[in-house]
Amino acid sequence: MTVSFKGAHFPKDIILHAVFFYLRYGVSYRNLKEIMAERGVTVDHATLNRWVER
């Protein structure tokens, strides 16, 4: 199965990094939001949820 990044507002690298981090370390979406903010990426926890679900 391939995932389409067409229409995404964030680069593919950022989306994949966030999803990998969530799945690998099992952090909450809100904690992941803070981790991404430390790396200079402002993203809502609901967006992170959609990325993981997709």
mmCIF entry with sequence, helices, sheets and N, C-alpha, C, O atoms, coordinates in Angstrom:
data_MODEL
# 
_entry.id   MODEL 
# 
_entity.id                         1 
_entity.type                       polymer 
_entity.pdbx_number_of_molecules   1 
# 
_entity_poly.entity_id                      1 
_entity_poly.type                           'polypeptide(L)' 
_entity_poly.nstd_linkage                   no 
_entity_poly.nstd_monomer                   no 
_entity_poly.pdbx_seq_one_letter_code       MTVSFKGAHFPKDIILHAVFFYLRYGVSYRNLKEIMAERGVTVDHATLNRWVER 
_entity_poly.pdbx_seq_one_letter_code_can   MTVSFKGAHFPKDIILHAVFFYLRYGVSYRNLKEIMAERGVTVDHATLNRWVER 
_entity_poly.pdbx_strand_id                 A 
# 
loop_
_entity_poly_seq.entity_id 
_entity_poly_seq.num 
_entity_poly_seq.mon_id 
_entity_poly_seq.hetero 
1 1  MET n 
1 2  THR n 
1 3  VAL n 
1 4  SER n 
1 5  PHE n 
1 6  LYS n 
1 7  GLY n 
1 8  ALA n 
1 9  HIS n 
1 10 PHE n 
1 11 PRO n 
1 12 LYS n 
1 13 ASP n 
1 14 ILE n 
1 15 ILE n 
1 16 LEU n 
1 17 HIS n 
1 18 ALA n 
1 19 VAL n 
1 20 PHE n 
1 21 PHE n 
1 22 TYR n 
1 23 LEU n 
1 24 ARG n 
1 25 TYR n 
1 26 GLY n 
1 27 VAL n 
1 28 SER n 
1 29 TYR n 
1 30 ARG n 
1 31 ASN n 
1 32 LEU n 
1 33 LYS n 
1 34 GLU n 
1 35 ILE n 
1 36 MET n 
1 37 ALA n 
1 38 GLU n 
1 39 ARG n 
1 40 GLY n 
1 41 VAL n 
1 42 THR n 
1 43 VAL n 
1 44 ASP n 
1 45 HIS n 
1 46 ALA n 
1 47 THR n 
1 48 LEU n 
1 49 ASN n 
1 50 ARG n 
1 51 TRP n 
1 52 VAL n 
1 53 GLU n 
1 54 ARG n 
# 
_struct_asym.id          A 
_struct_asym.entity_id   1 
# 
loop_
_struct_conf.conf_type_id 
_struct_conf.id 
_struct_conf.pdbx_PDB_helix_id 
_struct_conf.beg_label_comp_id 
_struct_conf.beg_label_asym_id 
_struct_conf.beg_label_seq_id 
_struct_conf.pdbx_beg_PDB_ins_code 
_struct_conf.end_label_comp_id 
_struct_conf.end_label_asym_id 
_struct_conf.end_label_seq_id 
_struct_conf.pdbx_end_PDB_ins_code 
_struct_conf.beg_auth_comp_id 
_struct_conf.beg_auth_asym_id 
_struct_conf.beg_auth_seq_id 
_struct_conf.end_auth_comp_id 
_struct_conf.end_auth_asym_id 
_struct_conf.end_auth_seq_id 
_struct_conf.pdbx_PDB_helix_class 
_struct_conf.details 
_struct_conf.pdbx_PDB_helix_length 
HELX_P HELX_P1 AA1 LYS A 12 ? TYR A 25 ? LYS A 12 TYR A 25 1 ? 14 
HELX_P HELX_P2 AA2 TYR A 29 ? GLU A 38 ? TYR A 29 GLU A 38 1 ? 10 
HELX_P HELX_P3 AA3 HIS A 45 ? GLU A 53 ? HIS A 45 GLU A 53 1 ? 9  
# 
_struct_conf_type.id          HELX_P 
_struct_conf_type.criteria    ? 
_struct_conf_type.reference   ? 
# 
loop_
_atom_site.group_PDB 
_atom_site.id 
_atom_site.type_symbol 
_atom_site.label_atom_id 
_atom_site.label_alt_id 
_atom_site.label_comp_id 
_atom_site.label_asym_id 
_atom_site.label_entity_id 
_atom_site.label_seq_id 
_atom_site.pdbx_PDB_ins_code 
_atom_site.Cartn_x 
_atom_site.Cartn_y 
_atom_site.Cartn_z 
_atom_site.occupancy 
_atom_site.B_iso_or_equiv 
_atom_site.pdbx_formal_charge 
_atom_site.auth_seq_id 
_atom_site.auth_comp_id 
_atom_site.auth_asym_id 
_atom_site.auth_atom_id 
_atom_site.pdbx_PDB_model_num 
ATOM 1   N N  . MET A 1 1  ? 0.849  -1.167 0.000  1.00 0.00 ? 1  MET A N  1 
ATOM 2   C CA . MET A 1 1  ? 0.000  0.000  0.000  1.00 0.00 ? 1  MET A CA 1 
ATOM 3   C C  . MET A 1 1  ? 0.902  1.240  0.000  1.00 0.00 ? 1  MET A C  1 
ATOM 4   O O  . MET A 1 1  ? 1.858  1.321  0.772  1.00 0.00 ? 1  MET A O  1 
ATOM 5   N N  . THR A 1 2  ? 0.595  2.185  -0.856 1.00 0.00 ? 2  THR A N  1 
ATOM 6   C CA . THR A 1 2  ? 1.343  3.433  -0.887 1.00 0.00 ? 2  THR A CA 1 
ATOM 7   C C  . THR A 1 2  ? 0.477  4.554  -0.349 1.00 0.00 ? 2  THR A C  1 
ATOM 8   O O  . THR A 1 2  ? -0.748 4.531  -0.468 1.00 0.00 ? 2  THR A O  1 
ATOM 9   N N  . VAL A 1 3  ? 1.131  5.523  0.239  1.00 0.00 ? 3  VAL A N  1 
ATOM 10  C CA . VAL A 1 3  ? 0.439  6.675  0.798  1.00 0.00 ? 3  VAL A CA 1 
ATOM 11  C C  . VAL A 1 3  ? 0.673  7.864  -0.119 1.00 0.00 ? 3  VAL A C  1 
ATOM 12  O O  . VAL A 1 3  ? 1.810  8.148  -0.496 1.00 0.00 ? 3  VAL A O  1 
ATOM 13  N N  . SER A 1 4  ? -0.378 8.548  -0.472 1.00 0.00 ? 4  SER A N  1 
ATOM 14  C CA . SER A 1 4  ? -0.265 9.727  -1.320 1.00 0.00 ? 4  SER A CA 1 
ATOM 15  C C  . SER A 1 4  ? -0.067 10.967 -0.444 1.00 0.00 ? 4  SER A C  1 
ATOM 16  O O  . SER A 1 4  ? -0.797 11.188 0.522  1.00 0.00 ? 4  SER A O  1 
ATOM 17  N N  . PHE A 1 5  ? 0.923  11.756 -0.800 1.00 0.00 ? 5  PHE A N  1 
ATOM 18  C CA . PHE A 1 5  ? 1.187  12.996 -0.083 1.00 0.00 ? 5  PHE A CA 1 
ATOM 19  C C  . PHE A 1 5  ? 0.677  14.199 -0.875 1.00 0.00 ? 5  PHE A C  1 
ATOM 20  O O  . PHE A 1 5  ? 1.003  15.343 -0.558 1.00 0.00 ? 5  PHE A O  1 
ATOM 21  N N  . LYS A 1 6  ? -0.118 13.933 -1.901 1.00 0.00 ? 6  LYS A N  1 
ATOM 22  C CA . LYS A 1 6  ? -0.661 14.985 -2.737 1.00 0.00 ? 6  LYS A CA 1 
ATOM 23  C C  . LYS A 1 6  ? -1.571 15.891 -1.911 1.00 0.00 ? 6  LYS A C  1 
ATOM 24  O O  . LYS A 1 6  ? -2.469 15.412 -1.218 1.00 0.00 ? 6  LYS A O  1 
ATOM 25  N N  . GLY A 1 7  ? -1.340 17.172 -1.985 1.00 0.00 ? 7  GLY A N  1 
ATOM 26  C CA . GLY A 1 7  ? -2.149 18.141 -1.258 1.00 0.00 ? 7  GLY A CA 1 
ATOM 27  C C  . GLY A 1 7  ? -1.727 18.362 0.188  1.00 0.00 ? 7  GLY A C  1 
ATOM 28  O O  . GLY A 1 7  ? -2.364 19.134 0.904  1.00 0.00 ? 7  GLY A O  1 
ATOM 29  N N  . ALA A 1 8  ? -0.674 17.703 0.622  1.00 0.00 ? 8  ALA A N  1 
ATOM 30  C CA . ALA A 1 8  ? -0.211 17.865 2.005  1.00 0.00 ? 8  ALA A CA 1 
ATOM 31  C C  . ALA A 1 8  ? 0.437  19.244 2.176  1.00 0.00 ? 8  ALA A C  1 
ATOM 32  O O  . ALA A 1 8  ? 1.119  19.731 1.275  1.00 0.00 ? 8  ALA A O  1 
ATOM 33  N N  . HIS A 1 9  ? 0.220  19.858 3.325  1.00 0.00 ? 9  HIS A N  1 
ATOM 34  C CA . HIS A 1 9  ? 0.794  21.171 3.595  1.00 0.00 ? 9  HIS A CA 1 
ATOM 35  C C  . HIS A 1 9  ? 2.201  21.080 4.154  1.00 0.00 ? 9  HIS A C  1 
ATOM 36  O O  . HIS A 1 9  ? 2.901  22.090 4.231  1.00 0.00 ? 9  HIS A O  1 
ATOM 37  N N  . PHE A 1 10 ? 2.622  19.897 4.542  1.00 0.00 ? 10 PHE A N  1 
ATOM 38  C CA . PHE A 1 10 ? 3.949  19.690 5.088  1.00 0.00 ? 10 PHE A CA 1 
ATOM 39  C C  . PHE A 1 10 ? 4.732  18.777 4.156  1.00 0.00 ? 10 PHE A C  1 
ATOM 40  O O  . PHE A 1 10 ? 4.147  17.953 3.453  1.00 0.00 ? 10 PHE A O  1 
ATOM 41  N N  . PRO A 1 11 ? 6.055  18.922 4.149  1.00 0.00 ? 11 PRO A N  1 
ATOM 42  C CA . PRO A 1 11 ? 6.869  18.027 3.319  1.00 0.00 ? 11 PRO A CA 1 
ATOM 43  C C  . PRO A 1 11 ? 6.744  16.571 3.776  1.00 0.00 ? 11 PRO A C  1 
ATOM 44  O O  . PRO A 1 11 ? 6.474  16.290 4.944  1.00 0.00 ? 11 PRO A O  1 
ATOM 45  N N  . LYS A 1 12 ? 6.940  15.677 2.848  1.00 0.00 ? 12 LYS A N  1 
ATOM 46  C CA . LYS A 1 12 ? 6.855  14.242 3.106  1.00 0.00 ? 12 LYS A CA 1 
ATOM 47  C C  . LYS A 1 12 ? 7.772  13.820 4.256  1.00 0.00 ? 12 LYS A C  1 
ATOM 48  O O  . LYS A 1 12 ? 7.397  12.979 5.073  1.00 0.00 ? 12 LYS A O  1 
ATOM 49  N N  . ASP A 1 13 ? 8.970  14.401 4.320  1.00 0.00 ? 13 ASP A N  1 
ATOM 50  C CA . ASP A 1 13 ? 9.942  14.037 5.361  1.00 0.00 ? 13 ASP A CA 1 
ATOM 51  C C  . ASP A 1 13 ? 9.400  14.304 6.761  1.00 0.00 ? 13 ASP A C  1 
ATOM 52  O O  . ASP A 1 13 ? 9.573  13.489 7.667  1.00 0.00 ? 13 ASP A O  1 
ATOM 53  N N  . ILE A 1 14 ? 8.752  15.437 6.931  1.00 0.00 ? 14 ILE A N  1 
ATOM 54  C CA . ILE A 1 14 ? 8.223  15.809 8.248  1.00 0.00 ? 14 ILE A CA 1 
ATOM 55  C C  . ILE A 1 14 ? 7.090  14.878 8.657  1.00 0.00 ? 14 ILE A C  1 
ATOM 56  O O  . ILE A 1 14 ? 7.023  14.441 9.806  1.00 0.00 ? 14 ILE A O  1 
ATOM 57  N N  . ILE A 1 15 ? 6.208  14.578 7.724  1.00 0.00 ? 15 ILE A N  1 
ATOM 58  C CA . ILE A 1 15 ? 5.085  13.683 8.017  1.00 0.00 ? 15 ILE A CA 1 
ATOM 59  C C  . ILE A 1 15 ? 5.595  12.304 8.410  1.00 0.00 ? 15 ILE A C  1 
ATOM 60  O O  . ILE A 1 15 ? 5.151  11.734 9.407  1.00 0.00 ? 15 ILE A O  1 
ATOM 61  N N  . LEU A 1 16 ? 6.519  11.771 7.634  1.00 0.00 ? 16 LEU A N  1 
ATOM 62  C CA . LEU A 1 16 ? 7.056  10.435 7.927  1.00 0.00 ? 16 LEU A CA 1 
ATOM 63  C C  . LEU A 1 16 ? 7.820  10.410 9.237  1.00 0.00 ? 16 LEU A C  1 
ATOM 64  O O  . LEU A 1 16 ? 7.745  9.428  9.975  1.00 0.00 ? 16 LEU A O  1 
ATOM 65  N N  . HIS A 1 17 ? 8.556  11.473 9.542  1.00 0.00 ? 17 HIS A N  1 
ATOM 66  C CA . HIS A 1 17 ? 9.297  11.539 10.803 1.00 0.00 ? 17 HIS A CA 1 
ATOM 67  C C  . HIS A 1 17 ? 8.343  11.531 11.993 1.00 0.00 ? 17 HIS A C  1 
ATOM 68  O O  . HIS A 1 17 ? 8.578  10.829 12.977 1.00 0.00 ? 17 HIS A O  1 
ATOM 69  N N  . ALA A 1 18 ? 7.267  12.310 11.903 1.00 0.00 ? 18 ALA A N  1 
ATOM 70  C CA . ALA A 1 18 ? 6.300  12.376 13.002 1.00 0.00 ? 18 ALA A CA 1 
ATOM 71  C C  . ALA A 1 18 ? 5.598  11.036 13.202 1.00 0.00 ? 18 ALA A C  1 
ATOM 72  O O  . ALA A 1 18 ? 5.433  10.585 14.336 1.00 0.00 ? 18 ALA A O  1 
ATOM 73  N N  . VAL A 1 19 ? 5.188  10.403 12.114 1.00 0.00 ? 19 VAL A N  1 
ATOM 74  C CA . VAL A 1 19 ? 4.507  9.108  12.217 1.00 0.00 ? 19 VAL A CA 1 
ATOM 75  C C  . VAL A 1 19 ? 5.447  8.054  12.770 1.00 0.00 ? 19 VAL A C  1 
ATOM 76  O O  . VAL A 1 19 ? 5.054  7.262  13.627 1.00 0.00 ? 19 VAL A O  1 
ATOM 77  N N  . PHE A 1 20 ? 6.691  8.032  12.291 1.00 0.00 ? 20 PHE A N  1 
ATOM 78  C CA . PHE A 1 20 ? 7.680  7.081  12.805 1.00 0.00 ? 20 PHE A CA 1 
ATOM 79  C C  . PHE A 1 20 ? 7.881  7.276  14.301 1.00 0.00 ? 20 PHE A C  1 
ATOM 80  O O  . PHE A 1 20 ? 7.897  6.310  15.065 1.00 0.00 ? 20 PHE A O  1 
ATOM 81  N N  . PHE A 1 21 ? 8.033  8.530  14.715 1.00 0.00 ? 21 PHE A N  1 
ATOM 82  C CA . PHE A 1 21 ? 8.278  8.814  16.130 1.00 0.00 ? 21 PHE A CA 1 
ATOM 83  C C  . PHE A 1 21 ? 7.098  8.367  16.984 1.00 0.00 ? 21 PHE A C  1 
ATOM 84  O O  . PHE A 1 21 ? 7.290  7.811  18.066 1.00 0.00 ? 21 PHE A O  1 
ATOM 85  N N  . TYR A 1 22 ? 5.878  8.605  16.507 1.00 0.00 ? 22 TYR A N  1 
ATOM 86  C CA . TYR A 1 22 ? 4.687  8.203  17.254 1.00 0.00 ? 22 TYR A CA 1 
ATOM 87  C C  . TYR A 1 22 ? 4.611  6.681  17.389 1.00 0.00 ? 22 TYR A C  1 
ATOM 88  O O  . TYR A 1 22 ? 4.347  6.161  18.473 1.00 0.00 ? 22 TYR A O  1 
ATOM 89  N N  . LEU A 1 23 ? 4.839  5.984  16.301 1.00 0.00 ? 23 LEU A N  1 
ATOM 90  C CA . LEU A 1 23 ? 4.730  4.520  16.318 1.00 0.00 ? 23 LEU A CA 1 
ATOM 91  C C  . LEU A 1 23 ? 5.894  3.868  17.070 1.00 0.00 ? 23 LEU A C  1 
ATOM 92  O O  . LEU A 1 23 ? 5.699  2.872  17.766 1.00 0.00 ? 23 LEU A O  1 
ATOM 93  N N  . ARG A 1 24 ? 7.077  4.414  16.936 1.00 0.00 ? 24 ARG A N  1 
ATOM 94  C CA . ARG A 1 24 ? 8.258  3.798  17.554 1.00 0.00 ? 24 ARG A CA 1 
ATOM 95  C C  . ARG A 1 24 ? 8.287  3.988  19.066 1.00 0.00 ? 24 ARG A C  1 
ATOM 96  O O  . ARG A 1 24 ? 8.605  3.057  19.806 1.00 0.00 ? 24 ARG A O  1 
ATOM 97  N N  . TYR A 1 25 ? 7.955  5.198  19.527 1.00 0.00 ? 25 TYR A N  1 
ATOM 98  C CA . TYR A 1 25 ? 8.102  5.520  20.947 1.00 0.00 ? 25 TYR A CA 1 
ATOM 99  C C  . TYR A 1 25 ? 6.792  5.584  21.708 1.00 0.00 ? 25 TYR A C  1 
ATOM 100 O O  . TYR A 1 25 ? 6.804  5.683  22.935 1.00 0.00 ? 25 TYR A O  1 
ATOM 101 N N  . GLY A 1 26 ? 5.666  5.531  21.021 1.00 0.00 ? 26 GLY A N  1 
ATOM 102 C CA . GLY A 1 26 ? 4.375  5.482  21.703 1.00 0.00 ? 26 GLY A CA 1 
ATOM 103 C C  . GLY A 1 26 ? 4.036  6.709  22.522 1.00 0.00 ? 26 GLY A C  1 
ATOM 104 O O  . GLY A 1 26 ? 3.387  6.598  23.562 1.00 0.00 ? 26 GLY A O  1 
ATOM 105 N N  . VAL A 1 27 ? 4.464  7.879  22.071 1.00 0.00 ? 27 VAL A N  1 
ATOM 106 C CA . VAL A 1 27 ? 4.131  9.107  22.793 1.00 0.00 ? 27 VAL A CA 1 
ATOM 107 C C  . VAL A 1 27 ? 2.709  9.540  22.417 1.00 0.00 ? 27 VAL A C  1 
ATOM 108 O O  . VAL A 1 27 ? 2.159  9.094  21.409 1.00 0.00 ? 27 VAL A O  1 
ATOM 109 N N  . SER A 1 28 ? 2.136  10.400 23.229 1.00 0.00 ? 28 SER A N  1 
ATOM 110 C CA . SER A 1 28 ? 0.794  10.910 22.911 1.00 0.00 ? 28 SER A CA 1 
ATOM 111 C C  . SER A 1 28 ? 0.901  11.944 21.798 1.00 0.00 ? 28 SER A C  1 
ATOM 112 O O  . SER A 1 28 ? 1.982  12.459 21.510 1.00 0.00 ? 28 SER A O  1 
ATOM 113 N N  . TYR A 1 29 ? -0.233 12.238 21.180 1.00 0.00 ? 29 TYR A N  1 
ATOM 114 C CA . TYR A 1 29 ? -0.245 13.238 20.108 1.00 0.00 ? 29 TYR A CA 1 
ATOM 115 C C  . TYR A 1 29 ? 0.156  14.608 20.634 1.00 0.00 ? 29 TYR A C  1 
ATOM 116 O O  . TYR A 1 29 ? 0.845  15.362 19.947 1.00 0.00 ? 29 TYR A O  1 
ATOM 117 N N  . ARG A 1 30 ? -0.266 14.928 21.833 1.00 0.00 ? 30 ARG A N  1 
ATOM 118 C CA . ARG A 1 30 ? 0.077  16.241 22.406 1.00 0.00 ? 30 ARG A CA 1 
ATOM 119 C C  . ARG A 1 30 ? 1.562  16.323 22.732 1.00 0.00 ? 30 ARG A C  1 
ATOM 120 O O  . ARG A 1 30 ? 2.174  17.375 22.550 1.00 0.00 ? 30 ARG A O  1 
ATOM 121 N N  . ASN A 1 31 ? 2.150  15.233 23.210 1.00 0.00 ? 31 ASN A N  1 
ATOM 122 C CA . ASN A 1 31 ? 3.593  15.225 23.448 1.00 0.00 ? 31 ASN A CA 1 
ATOM 123 C C  . ASN A 1 31 ? 4.356  15.292 22.136 1.00 0.00 ? 31 ASN A C  1 
ATOM 124 O O  . ASN A 1 31 ? 5.386  15.961 22.046 1.00 0.00 ? 31 ASN A O  1 
ATOM 125 N N  . LEU A 1 32 ? 3.863  14.610 21.133 1.00 0.00 ? 32 LEU A N  1 
ATOM 126 C CA . LEU A 1 32 ? 4.497  14.655 19.818 1.00 0.00 ? 32 LEU A CA 1 
ATOM 127 C C  . LEU A 1 32 ? 4.419  16.062 19.232 1.00 0.00 ? 32 LEU A C  1 
ATOM 128 O O  . LEU A 1 32 ? 5.345  16.508 18.553 1.00 0.00 ? 32 LEU A O  1 
ATOM 129 N N  . LYS A 1 33 ? 3.328  16.751 19.491 1.00 0.00 ? 33 LYS A N  1 
ATOM 130 C CA . LYS A 1 33 ? 3.187  18.142 19.054 1.00 0.00 ? 33 LYS A CA 1 
ATOM 131 C C  . LYS A 1 33 ? 4.298  18.998 19.663 1.00 0.00 ? 33 LYS A C  1 
ATOM 132 O O  . LYS A 1 33 ? 4.888  19.829 18.973 1.00 0.00 ? 33 LYS A O  1 
ATOM 133 N N  . GLU A 1 34 ? 4.582  18.800 20.940 1.00 0.00 ? 34 GLU A N  1 
ATOM 134 C CA . GLU A 1 34 ? 5.649  19.537 21.613 1.00 0.00 ? 34 GLU A CA 1 
ATOM 135 C C  . GLU A 1 34 ? 7.023  19.168 21.067 1.00 0.00 ? 34 GLU A C  1 
ATOM 136 O O  . GLU A 1 34 ? 7.881  20.035 20.904 1.00 0.00 ? 34 GLU A O  1 
ATOM 137 N N  . ILE A 1 35 ? 7.233  17.893 20.787 1.00 0.00 ? 35 ILE A N  1 
ATOM 138 C CA . ILE A 1 35 ? 8.510  17.436 20.233 1.00 0.00 ? 35 ILE A CA 1 
ATOM 139 C C  . ILE A 1 35 ? 8.740  18.064 18.862 1.00 0.00 ? 35 ILE A C  1 
ATOM 140 O O  . ILE A 1 35 ? 9.842  18.518 18.556 1.00 0.00 ? 35 ILE A O  1 
ATOM 141 N N  . MET A 1 36 ? 7.696  18.085 18.041 1.00 0.00 ? 36 MET A N  1 
ATOM 142 C CA . MET A 1 36 ? 7.823  18.685 16.711 1.00 0.00 ? 36 MET A CA 1 
ATOM 143 C C  . MET A 1 36 ? 8.054  20.195 16.825 1.00 0.00 ? 36 MET A C  1 
ATOM 144 O O  . MET A 1 36 ? 8.794  20.765 16.023 1.00 0.00 ? 36 MET A O  1 
ATOM 145 N N  . ALA A 1 37 ? 7.433  20.844 17.806 1.00 0.00 ? 37 ALA A N  1 
ATOM 146 C CA . ALA A 1 37 ? 7.643  22.281 18.008 1.00 0.00 ? 37 ALA A CA 1 
ATOM 147 C C  . ALA A 1 37 ? 9.093  22.569 18.383 1.00 0.00 ? 37 ALA A C  1 
ATOM 148 O O  . ALA A 1 37 ? 9.648  23.584 17.961 1.00 0.00 ? 37 ALA A O  1 
ATOM 149 N N  . GLU A 1 38 ? 9.713  21.692 19.169 1.00 0.00 ? 38 GLU A N  1 
ATOM 150 C CA . GLU A 1 38 ? 11.122 21.855 19.516 1.00 0.00 ? 38 GLU A CA 1 
ATOM 151 C C  . GLU A 1 38 ? 12.011 21.781 18.279 1.00 0.00 ? 38 GLU A C  1 
ATOM 152 O O  . GLU A 1 38 ? 13.104 22.347 18.253 1.00 0.00 ? 38 GLU A O  1 
ATOM 153 N N  . ARG A 1 39 ? 11.533 21.082 17.261 1.00 0.00 ? 39 ARG A N  1 
ATOM 154 C CA . ARG A 1 39 ? 12.284 20.953 16.010 1.00 0.00 ? 39 ARG A CA 1 
ATOM 155 C C  . ARG A 1 39 ? 11.887 22.016 14.985 1.00 0.00 ? 39 ARG A C  1 
ATOM 156 O O  . ARG A 1 39 ? 12.338 21.984 13.840 1.00 0.00 ? 39 ARG A O  1 
ATOM 157 N N  . GLY A 1 40 ? 11.037 22.960 15.407 1.00 0.00 ? 40 GLY A N  1 
ATOM 158 C CA . GLY A 1 40 ? 10.672 24.073 14.550 1.00 0.00 ? 40 GLY A CA 1 
ATOM 159 C C  . GLY A 1 40 ? 9.468  23.836 13.660 1.00 0.00 ? 40 GLY A C  1 
ATOM 160 O O  . GLY A 1 40 ? 9.243  24.596 12.718 1.00 0.00 ? 40 GLY A O  1 
ATOM 161 N N  . VAL A 1 41 ? 8.683  22.793 13.937 1.00 0.00 ? 41 VAL A N  1 
ATOM 162 C CA . VAL A 1 41 ? 7.505  22.478 13.134 1.00 0.00 ? 41 VAL A CA 1 
ATOM 163 C C  . VAL A 1 41 ? 6.269  22.707 13.994 1.00 0.00 ? 41 VAL A C  1 
ATOM 164 O O  . VAL A 1 41 ? 6.077  22.031 15.005 1.00 0.00 ? 41 VAL A O  1 
ATOM 165 N N  . THR A 1 42 ? 5.436  23.654 13.597 1.00 0.00 ? 42 THR A N  1 
ATOM 166 C CA . THR A 1 42 ? 4.202  23.933 14.312 1.00 0.00 ? 42 THR A CA 1 
ATOM 167 C C  . THR A 1 42 ? 3.086  23.134 13.662 1.00 0.00 ? 42 THR A C  1 
ATOM 168 O O  . THR A 1 42 ? 2.701  23.389 12.522 1.00 0.00 ? 42 THR A O  1 
ATOM 169 N N  . VAL A 1 43 ? 2.575  22.164 14.405 1.00 0.00 ? 43 VAL A N  1 
ATOM 170 C CA . VAL A 1 43 ? 1.525  21.288 13.889 1.00 0.00 ? 43 VAL A CA 1 
ATOM 171 C C  . VAL A 1 43 ? 0.566  20.955 15.030 1.00 0.00 ? 43 VAL A C  1 
ATOM 172 O O  . VAL A 1 43 ? 0.987  20.802 16.177 1.00 0.00 ? 43 VAL A O  1 
ATOM 173 N N  . ASP A 1 44 ? -0.709 20.845 14.714 1.00 0.00 ? 44 ASP A N  1 
ATOM 174 C CA . ASP A 1 44 ? -1.735 20.551 15.712 1.00 0.00 ? 44 ASP A CA 1 
ATOM 175 C C  . ASP A 1 44 ? -1.782 19.046 15.994 1.00 0.00 ? 44 ASP A C  1 
ATOM 176 O O  . ASP A 1 44 ? -1.461 18.241 15.121 1.00 0.00 ? 44 ASP A O  1 
ATOM 177 N N  . HIS A 1 45 ? -2.178 18.671 17.200 1.00 0.00 ? 45 HIS A N  1 
ATOM 178 C CA . HIS A 1 45 ? -2.247 17.254 17.550 1.00 0.00 ? 45 HIS A CA 1 
ATOM 179 C C  . HIS A 1 45 ? -3.287 16.514 16.703 1.00 0.00 ? 45 HIS A C  1 
ATOM 180 O O  . HIS A 1 45 ? -3.130 15.322 16.440 1.00 0.00 ? 45 HIS A O  1 
ATOM 181 N N  . ALA A 1 46 ? -4.341 17.207 16.275 1.00 0.00 ? 46 ALA A N  1 
ATOM 182 C CA . ALA A 1 46 ? -5.349 16.564 15.424 1.00 0.00 ? 46 ALA A CA 1 
ATOM 183 C C  . ALA A 1 46 ? -4.772 16.232 14.047 1.00 0.00 ? 46 ALA A C  1 
ATOM 184 O O  . ALA A 1 46 ? -5.129 15.217 13.450 1.00 0.00 ? 46 ALA A O  1 
ATOM 185 N N  . THR A 1 47 ? -3.895 17.076 13.553 1.00 0.00 ? 47 THR A N  1 
ATOM 186 C CA . THR A 1 47 ? -3.216 16.805 12.282 1.00 0.00 ? 47 THR A CA 1 
ATOM 187 C C  . THR A 1 47 ? -2.326 15.581 12.411 1.00 0.00 ? 47 THR A C  1 
ATOM 188 O O  . THR A 1 47 ? -2.282 14.740 11.514 1.00 0.00 ? 47 THR A O  1 
ATOM 189 N N  . LEU A 1 48 ? -1.622 15.483 13.520 1.00 0.00 ? 48 LEU A N  1 
ATOM 190 C CA . LEU A 1 48 ? -0.781 14.307 13.755 1.00 0.00 ? 48 LEU A CA 1 
ATOM 191 C C  . LEU A 1 48 ? -1.629 13.038 13.772 1.00 0.00 ? 48 LEU A C  1 
ATOM 192 O O  . LEU A 1 48 ? -1.228 12.005 13.235 1.00 0.00 ? 48 LEU A O  1 
ATOM 193 N N  . ASN A 1 49 ? -2.800 13.126 14.391 1.00 0.00 ? 49 ASN A N  1 
ATOM 194 C CA . ASN A 1 49 ? -3.721 11.994 14.435 1.00 0.00 ? 49 ASN A CA 1 
ATOM 195 C C  . ASN A 1 49 ? -4.129 11.571 13.018 1.00 0.00 ? 49 ASN A C  1 
ATOM 196 O O  . ASN A 1 49 ? -4.144 10.379 12.711 1.00 0.00 ? 49 ASN A O  1 
ATOM 197 N N  . ARG A 1 50 ? -4.454 12.528 12.167 1.00 0.00 ? 50 ARG A N  1 
ATOM 198 C CA . ARG A 1 50 ? -4.841 12.218 10.786 1.00 0.00 ? 50 ARG A CA 1 
ATOM 199 C C  . ARG A 1 50 ? -3.699 11.567 10.030 1.00 0.00 ? 50 ARG A C  1 
ATOM 200 O O  . ARG A 1 50 ? -3.919 10.634 9.257  1.00 0.00 ? 50 ARG A O  1 
ATOM 201 N N  . TRP A 1 51 ? -2.468 12.051 10.244 1.00 0.00 ? 51 TRP A N  1 
ATOM 202 C CA . TRP A 1 51 ? -1.306 11.456 9.573  1.00 0.00 ? 51 TRP A CA 1 
ATOM 203 C C  . TRP A 1 51 ? -1.132 9.998  9.967  1.00 0.00 ? 51 TRP A C  1 
ATOM 204 O O  . TRP A 1 51 ? -0.886 9.146  9.113  1.00 0.00 ? 51 TRP A O  1 
ATOM 205 N N  . VAL A 1 52 ? -1.257 9.712  11.247 1.00 0.00 ? 52 VAL A N  1 
ATOM 206 C CA . VAL A 1 52 ? -1.079 8.341  11.719 1.00 0.00 ? 52 VAL A CA 1 
ATOM 207 C C  . VAL A 1 52 ? -2.206 7.451  11.204 1.00 0.00 ? 52 VAL A C  1 
ATOM 208 O O  . VAL A 1 52 ? -1.954 6.317  10.795 1.00 0.00 ? 52 VAL A O  1 
ATOM 209 N N  . GLU A 1 53 ? -3.429 7.938  11.216 1.00 0.00 ? 53 GLU A N  1 
ATOM 210 C CA . GLU A 1 53 ? -4.562 7.148  10.736 1.00 0.00 ? 53 GLU A CA 1 
ATOM 211 C C  . GLU A 1 53 ? -4.455 6.835  9.240  1.00 0.00 ? 53 GLU A C  1 
ATOM 212 O O  . GLU A 1 53 ? -4.848 5.757  8.794  1.00 0.00 ? 53 GLU A O  1 
ATOM 213 N N  . ARG A 1 54 ? -3.928 7.775  8.484  1.00 0.00 ? 54 ARG A N  1 
ATOM 214 C CA . ARG A 1 54 ? -3.801 7.576  7.046  1.00 0.00 ? 54 ARG A CA 1 
ATOM 215 C C  . ARG A 1 54 ? -2.739 6.546  6.763  1.00 0.00 ? 54 ARG A C  1 
ATOM 216 O O  . ARG A 1 54 ? -2.477 6.233  5.602  1.00 0.00 ? 54 ARG A O  1 
# 
